[in-house]
């Protein structure tokens, strides 16, 4: 069967399809990267990165600052009273 010789797809459609394929490849790459990332690392899921997040149960900072000295207890111990 002979070809008609006329192009049936416009350049705009070819460009749209090309961009769509690229977006799908990018999306699949991000999905694969999330699967390979360790599930126990919350810093990868947090878009702001490690910061001053508070622990919901204690209200204290979830990240320890190694450069700062530890806070001393304000209330006396029960045995001292």
N, CA, C and O atoms as a MOPAC input file, in Angstrom:
PM7 MOZYME 1SCF
protein

 N      0.84800 1    -1.17200 1     0.00000 1
 C      0.00000 1     0.00000 1     0.00000 1
 C      0.89300 1     1.23500 1     0.00000 1
 O      1.84800 1     1.31000 1     0.77400 1
 N      0.60400 1     2.16500 1    -0.82800 1
 C      1.41000 1     3.36800 1    -0.97300 1
 C      1.02000 1     4.39800 1     0.07200 1
 O     -0.14000 1     4.48100 1     0.47500 1
 N      2.01100 1     5.19100 1     0.51300 1
 C      1.70800 1     6.25000 1     1.47200 1
 C      1.08900 1     7.42400 1     0.73300 1
 O      1.33000 1     7.62000 1    -0.45800 1
 N      0.30700 1     8.18400 1     1.43300 1
 C     -0.37400 1     9.30700 1     0.79400 1
 C      0.56400 1    10.47900 1     0.54700 1
 O      0.25800 1    11.36500 1    -0.25100 1
 N      1.70500 1    10.48700 1     1.22800 1
 C      2.65900 1    11.56400 1     1.03100 1
 C      2.35700 1    12.80300 1     1.84900 1
 O      3.19600 1    13.70000 1     1.93900 1
 N      1.19000 1    12.87200 1     2.44300 1
 C      0.82300 1    14.02700 1     3.23800 1
 C      1.04000 1    13.71000 1     4.72100 1
 O      0.65000 1    12.64900 1     5.20800 1
 N      1.66300 1    14.64200 1     5.41500 1
 C      1.90500 1    14.48200 1     6.84200 1
 C      0.58300 1    14.64200 1     7.58500 1
 O     -0.13100 1    15.62100 1     7.36900 1
 N      0.25100 1    13.70000 1     8.45200 1
 C     -1.05200 1    13.71400 1     9.11500 1
 C     -1.00500 1    14.30300 1    10.52000 1
 O     -2.05100 1    14.61200 1    11.09000 1
 N      0.18500 1    14.46300 1    11.08700 1
 C      0.30000 1    15.00100 1    12.44200 1
 C      1.03500 1    16.33600 1    12.38700 1
 O      2.09400 1    16.45100 1    11.77000 1
 N      0.46100 1    17.33500 1    13.03800 1
 C      1.07700 1    18.66500 1    13.03300 1
 C      2.25700 1    18.70400 1    13.99500 1
 O      2.37500 1    17.86400 1    14.88700 1
 N      3.11100 1    19.67200 1    13.80600 1
 C      4.25900 1    19.83600 1    14.70500 1
 C      3.78900 1    20.17400 1    16.11900 1
 O      4.43400 1    19.77600 1    17.08800 1
 N      2.69000 1    20.89100 1    16.25300 1
 C      2.18000 1    21.23600 1    17.58100 1
 C      1.79300 1    19.97300 1    18.34700 1
 O      2.07900 1    19.84600 1    19.53700 1
 N      1.14200 1    19.04300 1    17.65300 1
 C      0.75600 1    17.80300 1    18.31100 1
 C      1.99300 1    16.97900 1    18.67400 1
 O      2.06200 1    16.41000 1    19.76400 1
 N      2.95200 1    16.91600 1    17.78000 1
 C      4.18600 1    16.18600 1    18.08100 1
 C      4.90100 1    16.79600 1    19.27400 1
 O      5.44400 1    16.06800 1    20.10600 1
 N      4.91100 1    18.12500 1    19.37100 1
 C      5.54600 1    18.80900 1    20.49500 1
 C      4.81500 1    18.51100 1    21.79700 1
 O      5.44600 1    18.24100 1    22.81900 1
 N      3.48500 1    18.56000 1    21.76400 1
 C      2.69400 1    18.24800 1    22.96400 1
 C      2.96400 1    16.83200 1    23.43900 1
 O      3.15100 1    16.59800 1    24.63300 1
 N      2.98400 1    15.89200 1    22.51300 1
 C      3.22800 1    14.50100 1    22.87500 1
 C      4.63600 1    14.32000 1    23.44500 1
 O      4.84200 1    13.54600 1    24.37900 1
 N      5.58300 1    15.02900 1    22.88400 1
 C      6.95600 1    14.95600 1    23.37500 1
 C      7.05300 1    15.47600 1    24.80600 1
 O      7.69100 1    14.85800 1    25.65800 1
 N      6.40500 1    16.63300 1    25.06400 1
 C      6.42000 1    17.18400 1    26.42900 1
 C      5.72800 1    16.24500 1    27.39500 1
 O      6.18000 1    16.08400 1    28.52900 1
 N      4.64100 1    15.62300 1    26.97000 1
 C      3.91200 1    14.69500 1    27.82200 1
 C      4.78700 1    13.49400 1    28.18600 1
 O      4.80300 1    13.05700 1    29.33700 1
 N      5.50800 1    12.96900 1    27.20700 1
 C      6.41400 1    11.85000 1    27.49300 1
 C      7.48700 1    12.25700 1    28.49100 1
 O      7.81800 1    11.48900 1    29.39400 1
 N      8.03800 1    13.46600 1    28.33500 1
 C      9.06000 1    13.96100 1    29.26500 1
 C      8.50700 1    14.08700 1    30.67900 1
 O      9.16400 1    13.68800 1    31.64100 1
 N      7.30600 1    14.63800 1    30.80900 1
 C      6.69000 1    14.79300 1    32.14000 1
 C      6.46200 1    13.43300 1    32.78200 1
 O      6.68400 1    13.26400 1    33.98100 1
 N      6.02400 1    12.47100 1    31.99500 1
 C      5.80000 1    11.13200 1    32.53900 1
 C      7.10100 1    10.49300 1    33.00300 1
 O      7.13800 1     9.83900 1    34.04500 1
 N      8.16500 1    10.68000 1    32.23400 1
 C      9.45900 1    10.14000 1    32.64000 1
 C      9.95500 1    10.80100 1    33.91800 1
 O     10.48200 1    10.12300 1    34.80000 1
 N      9.79100 1    12.12300 1    34.02700 1
 C     10.20000 1    12.83500 1    35.24000 1
 C      9.41100 1    12.36100 1    36.44800 1
 O      9.96900 1    12.14800 1    37.52400 1
 N      8.10900 1    12.20000 1    36.26100 1
 C      7.25400 1    11.75700 1    37.36000 1
 C      7.65700 1    10.35000 1    37.81200 1
 O      7.71300 1    10.07500 1    39.01100 1
 N      7.93400 1     9.47000 1    36.86600 1
 C      8.34500 1     8.10800 1    37.21100 1
 C      9.68300 1     8.12200 1    37.93200 1
 O      9.89300 1     7.34400 1    38.86300 1
 N     10.58900 1     8.99400 1    37.51600 1
 C     11.89300 1     9.09000 1    38.18000 1
 C     11.73000 1     9.55600 1    39.62000 1
 O     12.38200 1     9.02400 1    40.51900 1
 N     10.85900 1    10.55200 1    39.85300 1
 C     10.61600 1    11.01200 1    41.22800 1
 C      9.98600 1     9.90700 1    42.06300 1
 O     10.32900 1     9.73500 1    43.23300 1
 N      9.07500 1     9.16600 1    41.46900 1
 C      8.41000 1     8.07800 1    42.18000 1
 C      9.42200 1     6.99600 1    42.56900 1
 O      9.40200 1     6.49300 1    43.69300 1
 N     10.30000 1     6.64700 1    41.63700 1
 C     11.32500 1     5.64900 1    41.92600 1
 C     12.28600 1     6.13900 1    43.00400 1
 O     12.72500 1     5.35800 1    43.84800 1
 N     12.61300 1     7.43700 1    42.97700 1
 C     13.51500 1     7.99500 1    43.99100 1
 C     12.87600 1     7.92700 1    45.37100 1
 O     13.55900 1     7.63900 1    46.35300 1
 N     11.57400 1     8.18800 1    45.45700 1
 C     10.88700 1     8.09000 1    46.74600 1
 C     10.88400 1     6.66000 1    47.25100 1
 O     11.01100 1     6.43000 1    48.45400 1
 N     10.74200 1     5.69300 1    46.35100 1
 C     10.74400 1     4.29600 1    46.76900 1
 C     12.11800 1     3.88000 1    47.29000 1
 O     12.21000 1     3.09200 1    48.23100 1
 N     13.18700 1     4.40400 1    46.68300 1
 C     14.53700 1     4.04100 1    47.10200 1
 C     14.96800 1     4.76000 1    48.36600 1
 O     15.87700 1     4.29600 1    49.05500 1
 N     14.34000 1     5.87900 1    48.68600 1
 C     14.72200 1     6.65400 1    49.86300 1
 C     14.37400 1     5.86700 1    51.12000 1
 O     13.38100 1     5.14000 1    51.14200 1
 N     15.18600 1     6.01000 1    52.16800 1
 C     14.86600 1     5.29700 1    53.41800 1
 C     13.56700 1     5.82800 1    54.01900 1
 O     13.34400 1     7.03700 1    54.08200 1
 N     12.73200 1     4.91900 1    54.44900 1
 C     11.41400 1     5.28700 1    54.96500 1
 C     11.50300 1     5.90600 1    56.35100 1
 O     10.58400 1     6.62500 1    56.74500 1
 N     12.55600 1     5.66300 1    57.10100 1
 C     12.65400 1     6.14600 1    58.47500 1
 C     13.26300 1     7.52900 1    58.58300 1
 O     13.38700 1     8.03800 1    59.69700 1
 N     13.65300 1     8.16900 1    57.48400 1
 C     14.28000 1     9.48200 1    57.53000 1
 C     13.23800 1    10.57600 1    57.28000 1
 O     12.89000 1    10.82100 1    56.12500 1
 N     12.73100 1    11.23800 1    58.31900 1
 C     11.67900 1    12.24300 1    58.12600 1
 C     12.18300 1    13.51900 1    57.45200 1
 O     11.38100 1    14.29300 1    56.92800 1
 N     13.51000 1    13.75500 1    57.45600 1
 C     14.04600 1    14.96400 1    56.84000 1
 C     13.84600 1    14.96400 1    55.33500 1
 O     13.75500 1    16.03400 1    54.73300 1
 N     13.77600 1    13.79200 1    54.70500 1
 C     13.56200 1    13.73600 1    53.26600 1
 C     12.13300 1    14.11100 1    52.90800 1
 O     11.88000 1    14.62500 1    51.81800 1
 N     11.20800 1    13.86100 1    53.80500 1
 C      9.81800 1    14.18700 1    53.53600 1
 C      9.49500 1    15.63400 1    53.87700 1
 O      8.54000 1    16.19400 1    53.33900 1
 N     10.28000 1    16.25200 1    54.76800 1
 C     10.04100 1    17.62200 1    55.19800 1
 C     10.65300 1    18.58600 1    54.19200 1
 O     11.87600 1    18.61800 1    54.05500 1
 N      9.84000 1    19.38200 1    53.47800 1
 C     10.40700 1    20.28100 1    52.47300 1
 C     11.27300 1    21.37900 1    53.07100 1
 O     12.13200 1    21.92500 1    52.37700 1
 N     11.06700 1    21.72100 1    54.35600 1
 C     11.86200 1    22.76600 1    54.99600 1
 C     13.17400 1    22.22000 1    55.52800 1
 O     14.05400 1    22.98600 1    55.91900 1
 N     13.30900 1    20.90900 1    55.54600 1
 C     14.52100 1    20.29100 1    56.06500 1
 C     14.47800 1    20.23500 1    57.57400 1
 O     13.44200 1    20.51300 1    58.18000 1
 N     15.60400 1    19.87500 1    58.19500 1
 C     15.61200 1    19.81000 1    59.64900 1
 C     15.47200 1    21.21100 1    60.23100 1
 O     16.13000 1    22.15500 1    59.79400 1
 N     14.62400 1    21.31700 1    61.19800 1
 C     14.39400 1    22.64000 1    61.76200 1
 C     13.89100 1    22.53300 1    63.17500 1
 O     14.20600 1    21.57600 1    63.88300 1
 N     13.11300 1    23.50300 1    63.59000 1
 C     12.59500 1    23.54700 1    64.94400 1
 C     11.23900 1    22.86600 1    65.01500 1
 O     10.24200 1    23.49600 1    65.36800 1
 N     11.20000 1    21.60000 1    64.68400 1
 C      9.95900 1    20.85800 1    64.79600 1
 C      9.78700 1    20.42700 1    66.23100 1
 O     10.76400 1    20.09500 1    66.90200 1
 N      8.55900 1    20.42700 1    66.71000 1
 C      8.27700 1    20.06100 1    68.08900 1
 C      7.70800 1    18.66500 1    68.14300 1
 O      6.95800 1    18.24200 1    67.26400 1
 N      8.08000 1    17.95900 1    69.19400 1
 C      7.51000 1    16.65100 1    69.43300 1
 C      6.09700 1    16.86400 1    69.97300 1
 O      5.90400 1    17.64400 1    70.90600 1
 N      5.11900 1    16.18500 1    69.40300 1
 C      3.72300 1    16.41000 1    69.76100 1
 C      3.42400 1    15.99300 1    71.19800 1
 O      2.53500 1    16.56800 1    71.82500 1
 N      4.14100 1    15.01300 1    71.73000 1
 C      3.82600 1    14.52900 1    73.07200 1
 C      4.48900 1    15.35600 1    74.16500 1
 O      3.89100 1    15.54600 1    75.22300 1
 N      5.70600 1    15.85400 1    73.94600 1
 C      6.41400 1    16.56400 1    75.00500 1
 C      6.50400 1    18.06100 1    74.78100 1
 O      6.73100 1    18.81200 1    75.72900 1
 N      6.33300 1    18.50800 1    73.55200 1
 C      6.45400 1    19.93200 1    73.26700 1
 C      7.89800 1    20.38300 1    73.16800 1
 O      8.17200 1    21.57900 1    73.06500 1
 N      8.82700 1    19.43000 1    73.19800 1
 C     10.23900 1    19.75500 1    73.09500 1
 C     10.68900 1    19.61900 1    71.65300 1
 O     10.02600 1    18.97800 1    70.83700 1
 N     11.79700 1    20.21600 1    71.35900 1
 C     12.35000 1    20.13700 1    70.01300 1
 C     12.69800 1    18.69400 1    69.69300 1
 O     13.27700 1    17.98900 1    70.51900 1
 N     12.34400 1    18.25900 1    68.49200 1
 C     12.60900 1    16.88500 1    68.09500 1
 C     14.07600 1    16.67100 1    67.77500 1
 O     14.55300 1    15.53800 1    67.84500 1
 N     14.81100 1    17.72100 1    67.42500 1
 C     16.21900 1    17.60500 1    67.07900 1
 C     17.06500 1    18.09900 1    68.25000 1
 O     16.79800 1    19.16100 1    68.81300 1
 N     18.08500 1    17.32400 1    68.61200 1
 C     18.96100 1    17.74700 1    69.70100 1
 C     20.06400 1    18.61600 1    69.12300 1
 O     20.59600 1    18.32600 1    68.05100 1
 N     20.40300 1    19.67000 1    69.82900 1
 C     21.47500 1    20.56100 1    69.41100 1
 C     22.72300 1    20.19900 1    70.18800 1
 O     22.80000 1    20.45900 1    71.38900 1
 N     23.69600 1    19.60800 1    69.52800 1
 C     24.89900 1    19.13400 1    70.19500 1
 C     25.78300 1    20.29700 1    70.64800 1
 O     26.55700 1    20.14200 1    71.59300 1
 N     25.68600 1    21.45300 1    69.99700 1
 C     26.53900 1    22.58100 1    70.32900 1
 C     26.06600 1    23.37000 1    71.52700 1
 O     26.82700 1    24.18300 1    72.05200 1
 N     24.85500 1    23.17200 1    71.98000 1
 C     24.31300 1    23.94500 1    73.09900 1
 C     24.34800 1    23.10600 1    74.37300 1
 O     24.16000 1    21.89000 1    74.31700 1
 N     24.58800 1    23.74500 1    75.52700 1
 C     24.58700 1    22.98600 1    76.78100 1
 C     23.16800 1    22.56200 1    77.15100 1
 O     22.19100 1    23.21500 1    76.78600 1
 N     23.08200 1    21.47400 1    77.87200 1
 C     21.78500 1    20.97000 1    78.29300 1
 C     21.19000 1    21.89800 1    79.35400 1
 O     21.91300 1    22.49700 1    80.14900 1
 N     19.87200 1    22.00300 1    79.35100 1
 C     19.18600 1    22.83700 1    80.33700 1
 C     19.16700 1    22.11800 1    81.68100 1
 O     19.02800 1    20.89600 1    81.74000 1
 N     19.30700 1    22.88700 1    82.76000 1
 C     19.25800 1    22.30500 1    84.09100 1
 C     17.81200 1    22.26100 1    84.56200 1
 O     16.97800 1    23.05500 1    84.12700 1
 N     17.53100 1    21.33700 1    85.44300 1
 C     16.17200 1    21.19900 1    85.97000 1
 C     15.86900 1    22.40200 1    86.85400 1
 O     16.71700 1    22.81900 1    87.64300 1
 N     14.66900 1    22.96200 1    86.72900 1
 C     14.26900 1    24.12900 1    87.49800 1
 C     13.69500 1    23.70800 1    88.84600 1
 O     14.00600 1    24.32200 1    89.86600 1
 N     12.86700 1    22.67700 1    88.86300 1
 C     12.23500 1    22.22600 1    90.09900 1
 C     13.18700 1    21.29900 1    90.84400 1
 O     13.90300 1    20.51800 1    90.21800 1
 N     13.20600 1    21.37600 1    92.18700 1
 C     14.06600 1    20.47000 1    92.95100 1
 C     13.56600 1    19.03000 1    92.84100 1
 O     12.38000 1    18.79800 1    92.61000 1
 N     14.43900 1    18.10200 1    93.00100 1
 C     14.07000 1    16.69000 1    92.93600 1
 C     13.17000 1    16.35000 1    94.12100 1
 O     13.21100 1    17.03400 1    95.14400 1
 N     12.37300 1    15.32100 1    93.99500 1
 C     11.42400 1    14.93400 1    95.04900 1
 C     12.13100 1    14.55300 1    96.34800 1
 O     11.59200 1    14.79900 1    97.42700 1
 N     13.27700 1    13.98200 1    96.27400 1
 C     14.02000 1    13.57800 1    97.46900 1
 C     14.57900 1    14.76800 1    98.22900 1
 O     14.83800 1    14.64400 1    99.42600 1
 N     14.78100 1    15.93500 1    97.57900 1
 C     15.33100 1    17.11400 1    98.22900 1
 C     14.27700 1    17.87800 1    99.03100 1
 O     14.64800 1    18.66100 1    99.90600 1
 N     13.01200 1    17.69100 1    98.78100 1
 C     11.97400 1    18.48200 1    99.40700 1
 C     11.61500 1    18.05900 1   100.79000 1
 O     10.74400 1    18.66500 1   101.41400 1

